[in-house]
Amino acid sequence: MFEKEKFEQIKEARKNWEEKDLNKSLSRSPERKEEFKTGSGDIIERLYTPEDIDDLDYMEEIGLPGQYPYTRGYQPTMYRGRLWTMRMYAGFSTAEESNKRYKFLVDQGSTGLSVAFDLPTQIGYDSDHPLAEGEVGKVGVAIDSLADMEILFDGINLEKVSTSMTINSPASVLLAMYIAVADKQGVSPEKLRGTIQNDILKEYIARGTYIYPTEESMRLITDIFAYCSENVPQWNTISISGYHIREAGSTAAQEVGFTLADGIAYVEAAIKAGLDVDSFAPRLSFFFNAHNDLLEEVAKYRAARRLWAKIMKERFGAKKPQSMMLKFHTQTGGSTLTAQQPDNNIVRVAIQTLAAVLGGTQSLHTNSKDEALALPTEDSVRIALRTQQIVAYESGVTNTVDPLAGSYYVEAKTKEIEDKAMEYITKIDELGGAPRAIDAGYIQKEITDAAYKYQMDVEKGDVVVVGMNKFKVDEKAPQGLLKVDPMVGEMQKKKLVELKAKRDNPAVTEKLTALKKACEGTENLMPYIVEAVREYATLGEICDVMREVFGEYEQSVML
């Protein structure tokens, strides 16, 4: 990066600075603490200079926006051309209630929809299943059949909106419902834009909404890849998620390493299934967390982009530039929100929004201030969306591409995170890949250890959480929180009874039987799922057919 003569001058200047200015300053006023650390617990040096990035090759490792290895972003103009998609995550109660919230968000300037499903939907149970009792509509919207999906998107033109769905094990079923709703609107599949999360490996690692064993789950994922490449070409077929890995307590480097290791496993599975890497890789997307340590987070996104580009080019031989581009959605850190002094969360989310934007995100959800207490109200959602809009239109950070590039600290931290992430990927390779590392409990234990260390630092006060372990105040109980109607479960049960009474039940049985036979063979399952959905087979009925053939996953015990 620097000529040898200039580099020696910088080195000598730093030495003189330490001996004269620094030591004199420290003798008068010692630093606040012995060690300064990032949010992940890594040591931060007092000063960063060209010495810390002397081995970086600018064109090889940093480069220019829109060029390999995409460290500075995958588009030449980034936000000067088009802002990120402001995709607010929402869903609660019934399809009717969630539909109202979506229309409110669009009216307030949201440029994309993101669907939150309730827990029964996420694990493939209808609302009348005994295990769904008390959970229907609580943390997301209840979707039991195509009828609910029709209501959810009533009055929303699916040709004009991009929709993300946070759904994993039953992703094939919810995607099939979305395709069927679009068809009823007269929108052909090739015009649909959006994303299904469809990342089952991170469910085994960090979240728990899995159904089927790893091999069968991977089959469903690669079936979706193949089906969409032919029928829904603009759809992002997976959002490989580091968000929940970070929420479970990982460090920034673990978030990158474990997420990209999962991505490697999906690419390998698709190639093994006979797909050409350049046929599906451009539709892979990623999902990352935004935490409070602004500069570490910016470096994390840049490191992830560079490392993925190298993996796709060097490991998988991708030829298309689009196959090497890591495109990602970001959500601000839910685990950073505090129930104490919830207005402080507005400031946290603003910092995290800046981190995501300075790191080059393609879409963003900002959490609401009251989400540590309940689902967000309309007022708090509006503030969260306005946070994005203020950063976009008032902060000035969108006016130039990758504005923190060249910072000695940011570049050194980018390289550090990339190297640490690669060490994790190498270890996972040695264990036989992500699925085997998950079955062995390796990834889960690494995250658990990191989470425990962080929590101990909070308990000891080494990590300050404003309003929780420092700067506390006496507070009144929060008022005006959103409450889900406790009768939602009964309403959904009633809808199911009415649906089953009026649908063509022999046709449903025929489609489910065909699906079961396909599950027992090797055919792509998506066409069979789409046909079953069109006849109003329920989510639970379809998932139960696959449960019967595939069985269910049992989590390994960590020692």
SEVOSE-297906 format. One line per field, with one value per residue (C-alpha): residue in one letter; y, z, x; residue number from 1. Coordinates in steps of 0.25 Angstrom, whole numbers. Example, Ala and Ser with C-alpha at 12.3 -4.5 7.8 and 13.67 -1.06 7.14 Angstrom:
BEGIN
r = (a:s)
py = (-18:-4)
pz = (31:29)
px = (49:55)
k = (1:2)
end
This chain:
BEGIN
r = (m:f:e:k:e:k:f:e:q:i:k:e:a:r:k:n:w:e:e:k:d:l:n:k:s:l:s:r:s:p:e:r:k:e:e:f:k:t:g:s:g:d:i:i:e:r:l:y:t:p:e:d:i:d:d:l:d:y:m:e:e:i:g:l:p:g:q:y:p:y:t:r:g:y:q:p:t:m:y:r:g:r:l:w:t:m:r:m:y:a:g:f:s:t:a:e:e:s:n:k:r:y:k:f:l:v:d:q:g:s:t:g:l:s:v:a:f:d:l:p:t:q:i:g:y:d:s:d:h:p:l:a:e:g:e:v:g:k:v:g:v:a:i:d:s:l:a:d:m:e:i:l:f:d:g:i:n:l:e:k:v:s:t:s:m:t:i:n:s:p:a:s:v:l:l:a:m:y:i:a:v:a:d:k:q:g:v:s:p:e:k:l:r:g:t:i:q:n:d:i:l:k:e:y:i:a:r:g:t:y:i:y:p:t:e:e:s:m:r:l:i:t:d:i:f:a:y:c:s:e:n:v:p:q:w:n:t:i:s:i:s:g:y:h:i:r:e:a:g:s:t:a:a:q:e:v:g:f:t:l:a:d:g:i:a:y:v:e:a:a:i:k:a:g:l:d:v:d:s:f:a:p:r:l:s:f:f:f:n:a:h:n:d:l:l:e:e:v:a:k:y:r:a:a:r:r:l:w:a:k:i:m:k:e:r:f:g:a:k:k:p:q:s:m:m:l:k:f:h:t:q:t:g:g:s:t:l:t:a:q:q:p:d:n:n:i:v:r:v:a:i:q:t:l:a:a:v:l:g:g:t:q:s:l:h:t:n:s:k:d:e:a:l:a:l:p:t:e:d:s:v:r:i:a:l:r:t:q:q:i:v:a:y:e:s:g:v:t:n:t:v:d:p:l:a:g:s:y:y:v:e:a:k:t:k:e:i:e:d:k:a:m:e:y:i:t:k:i:d:e:l:g:g:a:p:r:a:i:d:a:g:y:i:q:k:e:i:t:d:a:a:y:k:y:q:m:d:v:e:k:g:d:v:v:v:v:g:m:n:k:f:k:v:d:e:k:a:p:q:g:l:l:k:v:d:p:m:v:g:e:m:q:k:k:k:l:v:e:l:k:a:k:r:d:n:p:a:v:t:e:k:l:t:a:l:k:k:a:c:e:g:t:e:n:l:m:p:y:i:v:e:a:v:r:e:y:a:t:l:g:e:i:c:d:v:m:r:e:v:f:g:e:y:e:q:s:v:m:l)
py = (0:9:11:6:19:25:13:15:30:26:16:26:37:27:23:38:41:29:34:49:52:39:36:50:50:36:41:53:45:30:23:19:4:-6:-12:-7:-17:-19:-24:-38:-36:-34:-25:-11:-5:10:14:8:13:8:-2:-10:-12:-12:-26:-22:-22:-11:-16:-31:-29:-16:-12:-4:-4:-14:-22:-35:-37:-27:-23:-9:-13:-21:-9:2:13:7:16:28:19:13:12:-1:-7:-2:-16:-15:-29:-30:-41:-44:-49:-53:-50:-39:-32:-33:-29:-16:-14:-17:-6:4:1:3:16:21:18:4:-1:-16:-26:-36:-46:-52:-65:-70:-82:-93:-88:-88:-103:-108:-109:-104:-95:-106:-115:-118:-113:-100:-97:-83:-79:-76:-62:-58:-55:-55:-57:-71:-77:-90:-90:-83:-76:-69:-65:-59:-50:-47:-40:-35:-22:-23:-24:-36:-31:-18:-22:-30:-39:-46:-58:-63:-77:-89:-104:-101:-91:-100:-99:-84:-81:-90:-82:-69:-74:-78:-65:-58:-66:-63:-48:-51:-49:-60:-67:-61:-47:-50:-43:-47:-56:-68:-71:-86:-87:-100:-102:-89:-95:-107:-97:-86:-85:-98:-97:-110:-122:-132:-138:-131:-139:-138:-123:-121:-129:-119:-107:-112:-115:-101:-96:-105:-101:-86:-86:-91:-85:-73:-67:-54:-60:-61:-76:-75:-65:-71:-66:-61:-52:-63:-68:-55:-54:-67:-60:-62:-52:-45:-54:-66:-60:-59:-72:-81:-74:-76:-90:-92:-86:-95:-107:-102:-100:-114:-120:-113:-117:-131:-131:-128:-113:-104:-94:-82:-86:-84:-76:-62:-65:-68:-57:-55:-49:-42:-36:-21:-19:-7:-7:1:0:-15:-17:-9:-18:-31:-28:-24:-37:-46:-40:-42:-56:-61:-56:-64:-76:-76:-73:-82:-93:-95:-89:-79:-72:-61:-49:-50:-63:-57:-45:-46:-39:-38:-33:-27:-26:-18:-26:-31:-36:-22:-16:-14:-14:-4:11:6:19:17:6:17:21:7:4:17:13:-1:5:13:1:-7:5:8:-7:-7:-15:-17:-17:-14:-16:-7:-12:-4:2:-7:-21:-25:-24:-28:-27:-13:-3:6:18:10:4:18:23:10:13:28:24:18:29:40:32:31:45:54:47:49:35:30:40:33:18:11:24:17:9:13:15:7:2:-3:-9:-16:-21:-26:-34:-39:-44:-50:-58:-63:-67:-75:-82:-86:-91:-99:-106:-109:-115:-124:-129:-132:-120:-111:-122:-132:-121:-117:-132:-133:-120:-113:-100:-99:-101:-90:-80:-84:-82:-68:-64:-69:-60:-48:-50:-51:-38:-31:-37:-32:-18:-20:-18:-6:-7:7:7:-8:-9:5:19:12:19:16:13:12:-1:1:6:4:-9:-17:-29:-40:-44:-57:-62:-63:-78:-80:-71:-79:-93:-88:-84:-98:-105:-96:-98:-113:-113:-105:-110:-122:-132:-144:-135:-131:-146:-149:-138:-142:-156:-152:-144:-155:-164:-153:-152:-167:-165:-155:-145:-130:-128:-114:-117:-126:-116:-105:-115:-118:-104:-100:-110:-103:-115:-108:-106:-116:-127:-125:-125:-137:-145:-141:-144:-158:-161:-153:-154:-143:-137:-140:-130:-135:-133:-124:-129)
pz = (0:3:-3:6:9:12:21:29:31:37:46:51:53:61:70:73:76:86:93:93:92:97:109:114:112:119:131:132:129:129:119:124:125:123:110:100:93:81:83:80:91:82:86:80:79:83:69:55:44:30:39:42:27:21:15:8:-7:-11:-24:-20:-6:-6:-21:-26:-24:-34:-36:-30:-19:-16:-3:-6:-10:-22:-30:-35:-30:-18:-12:-21:-31:-23:-8:0:1:14:17:30:37:41:44:56:59:47:32:33:44:37:24:31:36:22:16:27:25:10:13:22:11:13:0:3:11:21:27:41:43:57:63:59:44:45:50:40:49:47:57:62:65:80:80:74:87:92:81:70:64:76:69:55:46:46:32:31:16:3:8:19:9:0:11:15:2:-2:-9:-10:-24:-24:-37:-31:-17:-13:-2:8:16:29:28:28:29:22:12:0:5:8:-6:-13:-6:-10:-25:-24:-19:-30:-40:-35:-36:-51:-48:-54:-46:-54:-50:-35:-27:-12:-3:5:17:14:23:31:36:44:51:56:60:67:66:66:57:49:45:37:38:31:18:15:18:9:-2:0:-1:-14:-20:-18:-24:-37:-38:-36:-46:-57:-52:-42:-48:-40:-27:-16:-13:1:11:18:31:41:48:58:60:65:73:80:85:74:71:58:53:57:50:37:38:42:32:20:24:23:10:5:9:1:-11:-10:-8:-21:-29:-24:-28:-42:-43:-50:-40:-49:-50:-36:-29:-34:-26:-13:-2:12:25:35:49:52:66:74:71:58:52:55:48:36:35:37:25:16:21:18:4:1:6:-1:-14:-12:-8:-20:-30:-24:-18:-27:-40:-42:-55:-54:-46:-40:-35:-26:-21:-6:-6:8:16:30:43:55:67:75:86:88:91:106:113:123:117:104:97:98:87:77:78:78:65:59:61:56:43:41:42:32:22:23:21:8:11:0:9:24:35:47:60:68:82:89:84:97:103:92:77:72:72:59:66:69:55:49:57:53:38:40:45:32:24:32:30:15:12:23:28:16:17:4:-4:-7:-8:4:11:22:12:15:30:35:46:37:27:38:45:32:30:44:43:29:35:47:39:30:42:46:31:31:44:39:26:35:42:29:26:33:34:41:50:54:57:65:73:70:64:75:86:80:80:94:100:93:98:112:112:108:118:129:124:125:139:144:138:128:117:119:115:117:126:130:137:138:138:143:147:154:143:143:136:121:115:102:97:86:91:82:83:91:83:70:72:73:60:52:57:52:38:37:39:29:19:20:19:5:-2:-11:-1:-11:-19:-7:-3:-18:-17:-4:-8:-20:-11:-2:-14:-19:-5:-6:-19:-24:-32:-30:-19:-22:-33:-24:-13:-22:-27:-13:-8:-20:-15:-1:6:19:23:34:24:14:25:32:19:18:33:31:20:25:40:49:54:68:73:78:92:94:104)
px = (0:12:26:37:43:29:26:39:36:22:29:39:28:20:31:34:20:19:32:29:14:7:15:14:-1:-2:6:-4:-17:-17:-27:-40:-37:-26:-32:-42:-50:-60:-74:-69:-58:-46:-35:-35:-21:-19:-15:-16:-6:-1:7:-6:-9:4:2:-11:-11:-21:-26:-26:-33:-40:-42:-53:-68:-75:-62:-57:-55:-66:-61:-66:-80:-85:-91:-82:-91:-97:-107:-104:-112:-123:-125:-126:-140:-147:-153:-160:-163:-177:-188:-197:-210:-219:-216:-227:-219:-205:-211:-215:-201:-195:-203:-200:-185:-186:-193:-182:-171:-167:-162:-163:-171:-165:-174:-173:-180:-185:-178:-188:-187:-172:-172:-182:-195:-209:-215:-224:-212:-211:-196:-201:-210:-207:-197:-206:-203:-194:-181:-185:-197:-204:-205:-212:-216:-216:-229:-221:-210:-220:-225:-211:-208:-222:-221:-205:-200:-190:-185:-180:-176:-164:-167:-158:-163:-156:-159:-150:-155:-168:-162:-166:-181:-181:-174:-185:-196:-189:-188:-203:-208:-200:-206:-220:-216:-212:-197:-188:-177:-166:-170:-170:-158:-155:-148:-151:-141:-141:-128:-130:-116:-116:-129:-122:-110:-118:-133:-140:-151:-147:-156:-149:-135:-123:-122:-137:-137:-126:-134:-145:-136:-129:-143:-146:-133:-136:-151:-149:-138:-147:-161:-158:-145:-145:-148:-136:-137:-130:-126:-114:-115:-105:-115:-120:-106:-102:-115:-111:-98:-88:-76:-76:-65:-73:-86:-78:-71:-83:-92:-82:-80:-95:-95:-84:-92:-104:-95:-89:-103:-108:-96:-98:-112:-108:-109:-99:-93:-96:-110:-114:-103:-108:-121:-114:-115:-110:-116:-107:-109:-106:-100:-96:-81:-82:-68:-67:-80:-76:-63:-71:-80:-68:-61:-73:-74:-59:-58:-71:-66:-53:-60:-69:-58:-47:-55:-66:-61:-73:-71:-82:-79:-93:-90:-79:-86:-91:-104:-110:-122:-119:-127:-124:-120:-132:-123:-118:-131:-134:-147:-142:-143:-148:-146:-131:-134:-137:-122:-117:-125:-120:-105:-108:-115:-102:-94:-103:-103:-88:-85:-93:-106:-117:-129:-131:-141:-140:-146:-156:-153:-163:-159:-152:-166:-176:-179:-178:-189:-191:-185:-172:-171:-173:-161:-153:-156:-153:-139:-136:-142:-134:-121:-124:-128:-122:-109:-100:-94:-101:-94:-81:-78:-72:-68:-60:-51:-36:-38:-26:-35:-46:-37:-29:-42:-48:-36:-36:-50:-48:-36:-44:-56:-47:-41:-55:-59:-46:-49:-63:-58:-49:-61:-68:-76:-87:-97:-87:-82:-96:-99:-86:-90:-78:-84:-94:-84:-75:-87:-91:-77:-77:-90:-87:-74:-82:-92:-82:-76:-89:-92:-78:-80:-69:-79:-88:-102:-108:-120:-119:-106:-102:-109:-122:-135:-148:-158:-173:-179:-179:-193:-199:-193:-198:-207:-211:-226:-226:-237:-228:-226:-241:-244:-233:-239:-253:-247:-241:-254:-261:-250:-250:-265:-265:-252:-252:-247:-245:-236:-228:-226:-222:-211:-206:-205:-197:-188:-185:-181:-172:-166:-163:-156:-146:-154:-154:-165:-169:-179:-186:-187:-192:-203:-207:-207:-216:-226:-226:-218:-214:-200:-201:-206:-195:-184:-190:-189:-174:-173:-178:-168:-156:-157:-153:-140:-135:-125:-111:-107:-95:-85)
k = (1:2:3:4:5:6:7:8:9:10:11:12:13:14:15:16:17:18:19:20:21:22:23:24:25:26:27:28:29:30:31:32:33:34:35:36:37:38:39:40:41:42:43:44:45:46:47:48:49:50:51:52:53:54:55:56:57:58:59:60:61:62:63:64:65:66:67:68:69:70:71:72:73:74:75:76:77:78:79:80:81:82:83:84:85:86:87:88:89:90:91:92:93:94:95:96:97:98:99:100:101:102:103:104:105:106:107:108:109:110:111:112:113:114:115:116:117:118:119:120:121:122:123:124:125:126:127:128:129:130:131:132:133:134:135:136:137:138:139:140:141:142:143:144:145:146:147:148:149:150:151:152:153:154:155:156:157:158:159:160:161:162:163:164:165:166:167:168:169:170:171:172:173:174:175:176:177:178:179:180:181:182:183:184:185:186:187:188:189:190:191:192:193:194:195:196:197:198:199:200:201:202:203:204:205:206:207:208:209:210:211:212:213:214:215:216:217:218:219:220:221:222:223:224:225:226:227:228:229:230:231:232:233:234:235:236:237:238:239:240:241:242:243:244:245:246:247:248:249:250:251:252:253:254:255:256:257:258:259:260:261:262:263:264:265:266:267:268:269:270:271:272:273:274:275:276:277:278:279:280:281:282:283:284:285:286:287:288:289:290:291:292:293:294:295:296:297:298:299:300:301:302:303:304:305:306:307:308:309:310:311:312:313:314:315:316:317:318:319:320:321:322:323:324:325:326:327:328:329:330:331:332:333:334:335:336:337:338:339:340:341:342:343:344:345:346:347:348:349:350:351:352:353:354:355:356:357:358:359:360:361:362:363:364:365:366:367:368:369:370:371:372:373:374:375:376:377:378:379:380:381:382:383:384:385:386:387:388:389:390:391:392:393:394:395:396:397:398:399:400:401:402:403:404:405:406:407:408:409:410:411:412:413:414:415:416:417:418:419:420:421:422:423:424:425:426:427:428:429:430:431:432:433:434:435:436:437:438:439:440:441:442:443:444:445:446:447:448:449:450:451:452:453:454:455:456:457:458:459:460:461:462:463:464:465:466:467:468:469:470:471:472:473:474:475:476:477:478:479:480:481:482:483:484:485:486:487:488:489:490:491:492:493:494:495:496:497:498:499:500:501:502:503:504:505:506:507:508:509:510:511:512:513:514:515:516:517:518:519:520:521:522:523:524:525:526:527:528:529:530:531:532:533:534:535:536:537:538:539:540:541:542:543:544:545:546:547:548:549:550:551:552:553:554:555:556:557:558:559)
end
